Amino acid sequence: VGIGRDGLLVVRSTDGLSLKDQASVRQLVDAENRDRLALYREIAKANDFGDERVPEIQGIFAKTWIQKAEKGWWVQSENGSWSQR
């Protein structure tokens, strides 16, 4: 799992996981991404921004989370390439 350039989590690989564990990982990542998207929408709403500002808010969070990623975490650069902190 890594932090995508859009601030959402990405399942990078499920190699070596059982089908049950693969499903669990995908469900957890999907749930976290739903929460993150809801957060971005709520921040826009609380600041009286329209929905068109949600991507801007998402971008701010993405940059912050990528900058604060701990050593060993996977992050995606603006050009789409992946690296480990």
Chimera marker file (.cmm) of the C-alpha trace (Angstrom):
<marker_set name="trace">
<marker id="1" x="0.000" y="0.000" z="0.000" r="1" g="1" b="0" radius="0.5"/>
<marker id="2" x="1.272" y="3.474" z="-0.800" r="1" g="1" b="0" radius="0.5"/>
<marker id="3" x="0.167" y="7.097" z="-0.706" r="1" g="1" b="0" radius="0.5"/>
<marker id="4" x="-0.881" y="8.141" z="-4.192" r="1" g="1" b="0" radius="0.5"/>
<marker id="5" x="-0.152" y="11.550" z="-5.657" r="1" g="1" b="0" radius="0.5"/>
<marker id="6" x="-3.862" y="12.315" z="-5.248" r="1" g="1" b="0" radius="0.5"/>
<marker id="7" x="-3.742" y="11.740" z="-1.481" r="1" g="1" b="0" radius="0.5"/>
<marker id="8" x="-5.577" y="8.451" z="-1.647" r="1" g="1" b="0" radius="0.5"/>
<marker id="9" x="-4.137" y="5.084" z="-0.694" r="1" g="1" b="0" radius="0.5"/>
<marker id="10" x="-3.201" y="2.688" z="-3.483" r="1" g="1" b="0" radius="0.5"/>
<marker id="11" x="-2.829" y="-1.078" z="-3.291" r="1" g="1" b="0" radius="0.5"/>
<marker id="12" x="0.518" y="-1.454" z="-4.988" r="1" g="1" b="0" radius="0.5"/>
<marker id="13" x="0.714" y="-5.252" z="-4.789" r="1" g="1" b="0" radius="0.5"/>
<marker id="14" x="-1.012" y="-8.177" z="-3.161" r="1" g="1" b="0" radius="0.5"/>
<marker id="15" x="1.668" y="-10.692" z="-4.097" r="1" g="1" b="0" radius="0.5"/>
<marker id="16" x="2.082" y="-13.383" z="-1.471" r="1" g="1" b="0" radius="0.5"/>
<marker id="17" x="-1.289" y="-12.748" z="0.148" r="1" g="1" b="0" radius="0.5"/>
<marker id="18" x="-4.099" y="-15.256" z="0.267" r="1" g="1" b="0" radius="0.5"/>
<marker id="19" x="-7.314" y="-14.354" z="-1.552" r="1" g="1" b="0" radius="0.5"/>
<marker id="20" x="-8.936" y="-13.638" z="1.807" r="1" g="1" b="0" radius="0.5"/>
<marker id="21" x="-6.112" y="-11.290" z="2.814" r="1" g="1" b="0" radius="0.5"/>
<marker id="22" x="-6.155" y="-9.598" z="-0.597" r="1" g="1" b="0" radius="0.5"/>
<marker id="23" x="-9.859" y="-8.891" z="-0.149" r="1" g="1" b="0" radius="0.5"/>
<marker id="24" x="-9.247" y="-7.544" z="3.356" r="1" g="1" b="0" radius="0.5"/>
<marker id="25" x="-6.509" y="-5.192" z="2.164" r="1" g="1" b="0" radius="0.5"/>
<marker id="26" x="-8.681" y="-3.884" z="-0.661" r="1" g="1" b="0" radius="0.5"/>
<marker id="27" x="-11.642" y="-3.369" z="1.688" r="1" g="1" b="0" radius="0.5"/>
<marker id="28" x="-9.521" y="-1.471" z="4.196" r="1" g="1" b="0" radius="0.5"/>
<marker id="29" x="-7.991" y="0.750" z="1.515" r="1" g="1" b="0" radius="0.5"/>
<marker id="30" x="-11.409" y="1.420" z="-0.028" r="1" g="1" b="0" radius="0.5"/>
<marker id="31" x="-12.855" y="2.347" z="3.384" r="1" g="1" b="0" radius="0.5"/>
<marker id="32" x="-9.940" y="4.686" z="4.148" r="1" g="1" b="0" radius="0.5"/>
<marker id="33" x="-10.275" y="6.362" z="0.742" r="1" g="1" b="0" radius="0.5"/>
<marker id="34" x="-14.016" y="6.877" z="1.256" r="1" g="1" b="0" radius="0.5"/>
<marker id="35" x="-13.232" y="8.555" z="4.582" r="1" g="1" b="0" radius="0.5"/>
<marker id="36" x="-10.567" y="10.750" z="3.005" r="1" g="1" b="0" radius="0.5"/>
<marker id="37" x="-12.912" y="11.869" z="0.214" r="1" g="1" b="0" radius="0.5"/>
<marker id="38" x="-15.628" y="12.621" z="2.777" r="1" g="1" b="0" radius="0.5"/>
<marker id="39" x="-13.102" y="14.687" z="4.757" r="1" g="1" b="0" radius="0.5"/>
<marker id="40" x="-12.175" y="16.731" z="1.689" r="1" g="1" b="0" radius="0.5"/>
<marker id="41" x="-15.861" y="17.402" z="0.954" r="1" g="1" b="0" radius="0.5"/>
<marker id="42" x="-16.552" y="18.393" z="4.570" r="1" g="1" b="0" radius="0.5"/>
<marker id="43" x="-13.628" y="20.808" z="4.623" r="1" g="1" b="0" radius="0.5"/>
<marker id="44" x="-14.930" y="22.430" z="1.442" r="1" g="1" b="0" radius="0.5"/>
<marker id="45" x="-18.422" y="22.640" z="2.930" r="1" g="1" b="0" radius="0.5"/>
<marker id="46" x="-17.180" y="24.081" z="6.250" r="1" g="1" b="0" radius="0.5"/>
<marker id="47" x="-15.327" y="26.807" z="4.365" r="1" g="1" b="0" radius="0.5"/>
<marker id="48" x="-18.276" y="27.593" z="2.085" r="1" g="1" b="0" radius="0.5"/>
<marker id="49" x="-16.349" y="26.354" z="-0.954" r="1" g="1" b="0" radius="0.5"/>
<marker id="50" x="-18.118" y="24.708" z="-3.828" r="1" g="1" b="0" radius="0.5"/>
<marker id="51" x="-17.465" y="21.140" z="-4.919" r="1" g="1" b="0" radius="0.5"/>
<marker id="52" x="-15.087" y="22.471" z="-7.564" r="1" g="1" b="0" radius="0.5"/>
<marker id="53" x="-12.580" y="23.265" z="-4.766" r="1" g="1" b="0" radius="0.5"/>
<marker id="54" x="-12.479" y="19.672" z="-3.447" r="1" g="1" b="0" radius="0.5"/>
<marker id="55" x="-9.616" y="18.645" z="-5.791" r="1" g="1" b="0" radius="0.5"/>
<marker id="56" x="-7.595" y="21.624" z="-4.563" r="1" g="1" b="0" radius="0.5"/>
<marker id="57" x="-8.108" y="20.569" z="-0.936" r="1" g="1" b="0" radius="0.5"/>
<marker id="58" x="-7.270" y="16.997" z="-1.854" r="1" g="1" b="0" radius="0.5"/>
<marker id="59" x="-4.030" y="18.170" z="-3.471" r="1" g="1" b="0" radius="0.5"/>
<marker id="60" x="-2.996" y="20.074" z="-0.342" r="1" g="1" b="0" radius="0.5"/>
<marker id="61" x="-3.563" y="16.990" z="1.797" r="1" g="1" b="0" radius="0.5"/>
<marker id="62" x="-1.743" y="14.778" z="-0.706" r="1" g="1" b="0" radius="0.5"/>
<marker id="63" x="1.389" y="16.917" z="-0.602" r="1" g="1" b="0" radius="0.5"/>
<marker id="64" x="1.338" y="17.066" z="3.181" r="1" g="1" b="0" radius="0.5"/>
<marker id="65" x="0.857" y="13.322" z="3.642" r="1" g="1" b="0" radius="0.5"/>
<marker id="66" x="3.600" y="12.523" z="1.141" r="1" g="1" b="0" radius="0.5"/>
<marker id="67" x="5.996" y="14.966" z="2.826" r="1" g="1" b="0" radius="0.5"/>
<marker id="68" x="5.240" y="13.494" z="6.266" r="1" g="1" b="0" radius="0.5"/>
<marker id="69" x="5.452" y="9.862" z="5.163" r="1" g="1" b="0" radius="0.5"/>
<marker id="70" x="7.654" y="7.823" z="7.435" r="1" g="1" b="0" radius="0.5"/>
<marker id="71" x="10.754" y="5.955" z="6.383" r="1" g="1" b="0" radius="0.5"/>
<marker id="72" x="9.833" y="2.809" z="4.459" r="1" g="1" b="0" radius="0.5"/>
<marker id="73" x="6.450" y="4.093" z="3.258" r="1" g="1" b="0" radius="0.5"/>
<marker id="74" x="5.731" y="4.081" z="-0.486" r="1" g="1" b="0" radius="0.5"/>
<marker id="75" x="4.793" y="7.408" z="-2.055" r="1" g="1" b="0" radius="0.5"/>
<marker id="76" x="3.918" y="8.426" z="-5.590" r="1" g="1" b="0" radius="0.5"/>
<marker id="77" x="5.527" y="11.456" z="-7.227" r="1" g="1" b="0" radius="0.5"/>
<marker id="78" x="3.734" y="13.970" z="-9.417" r="1" g="1" b="0" radius="0.5"/>
<marker id="79" x="4.924" y="12.087" z="-12.531" r="1" g="1" b="0" radius="0.5"/>
<marker id="80" x="3.398" y="8.826" z="-11.268" r="1" g="1" b="0" radius="0.5"/>
<marker id="81" x="6.591" y="7.019" z="-10.268" r="1" g="1" b="0" radius="0.5"/>
<marker id="82" x="6.823" y="5.255" z="-6.907" r="1" g="1" b="0" radius="0.5"/>
<marker id="83" x="9.593" y="5.490" z="-4.340" r="1" g="1" b="0" radius="0.5"/>
<marker id="84" x="10.127" y="4.420" z="-0.802" r="1" g="1" b="0" radius="0.5"/>
<marker id="85" x="10.906" y="7.032" z="1.830" r="1" g="1" b="0" radius="0.5"/>
<link id1="1" id2="2" r="1" g="1" b="0" radius="0.2"/>
<link id1="2" id2="3" r="1" g="1" b="0" radius="0.2"/>
<link id1="3" id2="4" r="1" g="1" b="0" radius="0.2"/>
<link id1="4" id2="5" r="1" g="1" b="0" radius="0.2"/>
<link id1="5" id2="6" r="1" g="1" b="0" radius="0.2"/>
<link id1="6" id2="7" r="1" g="1" b="0" radius="0.2"/>
<link id1="7" id2="8" r="1" g="1" b="0" radius="0.2"/>
<link id1="8" id2="9" r="1" g="1" b="0" radius="0.2"/>
<link id1="9" id2="10" r="1" g="1" b="0" radius="0.2"/>
<link id1="10" id2="11" r="1" g="1" b="0" radius="0.2"/>
<link id1="11" id2="12" r="1" g="1" b="0" radius="0.2"/>
<link id1="12" id2="13" r="1" g="1" b="0" radius="0.2"/>
<link id1="13" id2="14" r="1" g="1" b="0" radius="0.2"/>
<link id1="14" id2="15" r="1" g="1" b="0" radius="0.2"/>
<link id1="15" id2="16" r="1" g="1" b="0" radius="0.2"/>
<link id1="16" id2="17" r="1" g="1" b="0" radius="0.2"/>
<link id1="17" id2="18" r="1" g="1" b="0" radius="0.2"/>
<link id1="18" id2="19" r="1" g="1" b="0" radius="0.2"/>
<link id1="19" id2="20" r="1" g="1" b="0" radius="0.2"/>
<link id1="20" id2="21" r="1" g="1" b="0" radius="0.2"/>
<link id1="21" id2="22" r="1" g="1" b="0" radius="0.2"/>
<link id1="22" id2="23" r="1" g="1" b="0" radius="0.2"/>
<link id1="23" id2="24" r="1" g="1" b="0" radius="0.2"/>
<link id1="24" id2="25" r="1" g="1" b="0" radius="0.2"/>
<link id1="25" id2="26" r="1" g="1" b="0" radius="0.2"/>
<link id1="26" id2="27" r="1" g="1" b="0" radius="0.2"/>
<link id1="27" id2="28" r="1" g="1" b="0" radius="0.2"/>
<link id1="28" id2="29" r="1" g="1" b="0" radius="0.2"/>
<link id1="29" id2="30" r="1" g="1" b="0" radius="0.2"/>
<link id1="30" id2="31" r="1" g="1" b="0" radius="0.2"/>
<link id1="31" id2="32" r="1" g="1" b="0" radius="0.2"/>
<link id1="32" id2="33" r="1" g="1" b="0" radius="0.2"/>
<link id1="33" id2="34" r="1" g="1" b="0" radius="0.2"/>
<link id1="34" id2="35" r="1" g="1" b="0" radius="0.2"/>
<link id1="35" id2="36" r="1" g="1" b="0" radius="0.2"/>
<link id1="36" id2="37" r="1" g="1" b="0" radius="0.2"/>
<link id1="37" id2="38" r="1" g="1" b="0" radius="0.2"/>
<link id1="38" id2="39" r="1" g="1" b="0" radius="0.2"/>
<link id1="39" id2="40" r="1" g="1" b="0" radius="0.2"/>
<link id1="40" id2="41" r="1" g="1" b="0" radius="0.2"/>
<link id1="41" id2="42" r="1" g="1" b="0" radius="0.2"/>
<link id1="42" id2="43" r="1" g="1" b="0" radius="0.2"/>
<link id1="43" id2="44" r="1" g="1" b="0" radius="0.2"/>
<link id1="44" id2="45" r="1" g="1" b="0" radius="0.2"/>
<link id1="45" id2="46" r="1" g="1" b="0" radius="0.2"/>
<link id1="46" id2="47" r="1" g="1" b="0" radius="0.2"/>
<link id1="47" id2="48" r="1" g="1" b="0" radius="0.2"/>
<link id1="48" id2="49" r="1" g="1" b="0" radius="0.2"/>
<link id1="49" id2="50" r="1" g="1" b="0" radius="0.2"/>
<link id1="50" id2="51" r="1" g="1" b="0" radius="0.2"/>
<link id1="51" id2="52" r="1" g="1" b="0" radius="0.2"/>
<link id1="52" id2="53" r="1" g="1" b="0" radius="0.2"/>
<link id1="53" id2="54" r="1" g="1" b="0" radius="0.2"/>
<link id1="54" id2="55" r="1" g="1" b="0" radius="0.2"/>
<link id1="55" id2="56" r="1" g="1" b="0" radius="0.2"/>
<link id1="56" id2="57" r="1" g="1" b="0" radius="0.2"/>
<link id1="57" id2="58" r="1" g="1" b="0" radius="0.2"/>
<link id1="58" id2="59" r="1" g="1" b="0" radius="0.2"/>
<link id1="59" id2="60" r="1" g="1" b="0" radius="0.2"/>
<link id1="60" id2="61" r="1" g="1" b="0" radius="0.2"/>
<link id1="61" id2="62" r="1" g="1" b="0" radius="0.2"/>
<link id1="62" id2="63" r="1" g="1" b="0" radius="0.2"/>
<link id1="63" id2="64" r="1" g="1" b="0" radius="0.2"/>
<link id1="64" id2="65" r="1" g="1" b="0" radius="0.2"/>
<link id1="65" id2="66" r="1" g="1" b="0" radius="0.2"/>
<link id1="66" id2="67" r="1" g="1" b="0" radius="0.2"/>
<link id1="67" id2="68" r="1" g="1" b="0" radius="0.2"/>
<link id1="68" id2="69" r="1" g="1" b="0" radius="0.2"/>
<link id1="69" id2="70" r="1" g="1" b="0" radius="0.2"/>
<link id1="70" id2="71" r="1" g="1" b="0" radius="0.2"/>
<link id1="71" id2="72" r="1" g="1" b="0" radius="0.2"/>
<link id1="72" id2="73" r="1" g="1" b="0" radius="0.2"/>
<link id1="73" id2="74" r="1" g="1" b="0" radius="0.2"/>
<link id1="74" id2="75" r="1" g="1" b="0" radius="0.2"/>
<link id1="75" id2="76" r="1" g="1" b="0" radius="0.2"/>
<link id1="76" id2="77" r="1" g="1" b="0" radius="0.2"/>
<link id1="77" id2="78" r="1" g="1" b="0" radius="0.2"/>
<link id1="78" id2="79" r="1" g="1" b="0" radius="0.2"/>
<link id1="79" id2="80" r="1" g="1" b="0" radius="0.2"/>
<link id1="80" id2="81" r="1" g="1" b="0" radius="0.2"/>
<link id1="81" id2="82" r="1" g="1" b="0" radius="0.2"/>
<link id1="82" id2="83" r="1" g="1" b="0" radius="0.2"/>
<link id1="83" id2="84" r="1" g="1" b="0" radius="0.2"/>
<link id1="84" id2="85" r="1" g="1" b="0" radius="0.2"/>
</marker_set>
